[in-house]
Amino acid sequence: MTAGNEAEAARLRLPPGFRVMAFDSVGSTNDEAKAFARSGAAEGTIVWAKRQESGRGRRGRAWTSPEGNLYSSTILRPSRPPAEAAQISFVAALAIADTAAAVLPDPDGVRCKWPNDVLVHGRKLSGILLESEATAGGGISWLVLGVGINLRHFPEGTDYAATSLAAEGAPALQPAALLEIYAEQLARWYGVWAEHGFGPVRDAWIKRARGLGEPIVVRLPDRTLTGTFADLDSDGVLLLDRDDGAGRQRIAAGDVFFPPAVET
């Protein structure tokens, strides 16, 4: 982190308990944040880079990271079992959704897609990646919440159509300004989850849910299922009423599409 980056980070208006470590370029903000977490960095430390050379998303997918978008990874230290800590992906989705709604001319066009995507008018705006390290007792030593938000640029030719805030009509913003809004929303929703549990997070997510009660296609590693998105369970698992008569199925991980966007 250069002196210029330190000065820029110092000017940011952040919620209490949050601080930023700013970089021009890193391989991956998540990798940097994990190293800081292992060295004892405090909860609320945000690693922010103007660009990433080897950004990645879920399941090791490459995440295109040109300068002009927002790339950040936040160190959290939740005192929860790993299964509960995974709910932070919903916390992050709400923080991103509220950030987008705050700057877009049509906030009603912002929706959440299970498990952790945020859409604007049906197109993907962001990526979320959680990585954590367990304690010897089976708890969480630290969790890194990686978030990329398409501010000016978005990739073409992806499985799911993408967009950016600029393309959706947001006013001209610098990544630093967007980071301030996002950090405020993250602090708010993380506080709600820490104090009240998943219930109010689930309720807010459902209000923004894309496809609830509608037909969906779920890609699993070994097969593709079709059915109706019946509900979000109390632990964040998707409940699918299958078209093949197999009844209601709990799905903990998978990729959701909306027909006829994908052939089954």
Summary of the structure (lengths in Angstrom):
residues: 264
radius of gyration: 18.1
end to end distance: 47.7
largest distance: 62.2
contacts: 857
relative contact order: 0.14
helix: 29%
strand: 31%
